[in-house]
Amino acid sequence: MAQSTPRCSYLHSSSFHPSHTKQGIIYSQATRYHRICSDPNDCNSHLNVLSQSMRQKGYKPKTITKQINSAVKTPRTRLLQYREKKICTRVPLVVTYNPALEEIRKIIKDLQPILTEDETLKNIFPETPILAFRQSPNLQQKLINRRLPTDGKNEENGTTHMHRQHSHTQQ
């Protein structure tokens, strides 16, 4: 018998993720309901369920309301139109996520004028670098080493040695 999977299992508010990621979940789900539901009453019903689900996951009612209202502001007709994806030419600044680094976005923005003053740096960073967070290693990643040994000892004991013997007997 298969285990049932929760249909609406959203990220908990206390999870180790950037705040904009957690807020984006509420906004994107509200936008999705607003786009999919043609009947306003049906949409409001789904948004109420979303709001309750997010409260159960520990999100503040003020944050939930703000994100839902922001999503519903966009006219549904605009949401139904196809949009071309913009090609991002900004240089990514990739750092391992840590809540202490939340202010780094502001620091990058504040220091951008220094990059635009220098001609060499201006060519490398014509726009503000885009901040990207790499997932910090979880417990499983810390405990399990997925890399194979590269010291050559593995060749004596294993399929590589047997494969070589097998290929010699076929000749």
Contacts in CASP RR format, 6 or more apart in sequence:
PFRMAT RR
TARGET T0000
AUTHOR 0000-0000-0000
METHOD contacts of the structure
MODEL  1
MAQSTPRCSYLHSSSFHPSHTKQGIIYSQATRYHRICSDPNDCNSHLNVL
SQSMRQKGYKPKTITKQINSAVKTPRTRLLQYREKKICTRVPLVVTYNPA
LEEIRKIIKDLQPILTEDETLKNIFPETPILAFRQSPNLQQKLINRRLPT
DGKNEENGTTHMHRQHSHTQQ
8 49 0 8 1.000
8 53 0 8 1.000
10 25 0 8 1.000
10 29 0 8 1.000
10 53 0 8 1.000
10 54 0 8 1.000
10 57 0 8 1.000
11 17 0 8 1.000
11 21 0 8 1.000
11 22 0 8 1.000
11 25 0 8 1.000
11 57 0 8 1.000
12 57 0 8 1.000
12 58 0 8 1.000
13 22 0 8 1.000
13 57 0 8 1.000
13 58 0 8 1.000
13 59 0 8 1.000
13 60 0 8 1.000
14 58 0 8 1.000
15 22 0 8 1.000
16 97 0 8 1.000
16 99 0 8 1.000
16 136 0 8 1.000
17 97 0 8 1.000
18 97 0 8 1.000
18 102 0 8 1.000
18 133 0 8 1.000
19 102 0 8 1.000
22 59 0 8 1.000
23 63 0 8 1.000
23 67 0 8 1.000
24 67 0 8 1.000
26 50 0 8 1.000
26 54 0 8 1.000
26 59 0 8 1.000
26 63 0 8 1.000
26 64 0 8 1.000
26 67 0 8 1.000
26 68 0 8 1.000
27 67 0 8 1.000
27 68 0 8 1.000
27 70 0 8 1.000
27 71 0 8 1.000
28 71 0 8 1.000
29 50 0 8 1.000
30 47 0 8 1.000
30 50 0 8 1.000
30 67 0 8 1.000
30 68 0 8 1.000
30 70 0 8 1.000
30 71 0 8 1.000
30 72 0 8 1.000
31 71 0 8 1.000
31 74 0 8 1.000
31 79 0 8 1.000
33 43 0 8 1.000
33 46 0 8 1.000
33 47 0 8 1.000
33 50 0 8 1.000
34 43 0 8 1.000
34 47 0 8 1.000
34 71 0 8 1.000
34 72 0 8 1.000
34 74 0 8 1.000
34 76 0 8 1.000
34 79 0 8 1.000
35 76 0 8 1.000
35 79 0 8 1.000
35 80 0 8 1.000
37 43 0 8 1.000
37 46 0 8 1.000
38 76 0 8 1.000
47 68 0 8 1.000
47 72 0 8 1.000
50 68 0 8 1.000
51 61 0 8 1.000
51 64 0 8 1.000
51 65 0 8 1.000
51 68 0 8 1.000
54 64 0 8 1.000
55 61 0 8 1.000
55 64 0 8 1.000
88 130 0 8 1.000
89 126 0 8 1.000
89 127 0 8 1.000
90 127 0 8 1.000
90 128 0 8 1.000
90 129 0 8 1.000
90 130 0 8 1.000
91 124 0 8 1.000
91 125 0 8 1.000
91 127 0 8 1.000
91 129 0 8 1.000
91 130 0 8 1.000
92 129 0 8 1.000
92 130 0 8 1.000
92 131 0 8 1.000
92 132 0 8 1.000
93 108 0 8 1.000
93 129 0 8 1.000
93 130 0 8 1.000
93 131 0 8 1.000
93 132 0 8 1.000
94 132 0 8 1.000
94 133 0 8 1.000
94 134 0 8 1.000
95 101 0 8 1.000
95 104 0 8 1.000
95 131 0 8 1.000
95 132 0 8 1.000
95 133 0 8 1.000
95 134 0 8 1.000
96 133 0 8 1.000
96 134 0 8 1.000
96 135 0 8 1.000
96 136 0 8 1.000
97 133 0 8 1.000
97 134 0 8 1.000
97 135 0 8 1.000
97 136 0 8 1.000
98 136 0 8 1.000
101 133 0 8 1.000
104 131 0 8 1.000
105 131 0 8 1.000
108 128 0 8 1.000
108 129 0 8 1.000
108 131 0 8 1.000
109 128 0 8 1.000
112 125 0 8 1.000
112 128 0 8 1.000
114 121 0 8 1.000
115 121 0 8 1.000
115 122 0 8 1.000
115 124 0 8 1.000
115 125 0 8 1.000
116 122 0 8 1.000
116 125 0 8 1.000
148 154 0 8 1.000
154 160 0 8 1.000
155 161 0 8 1.000
END
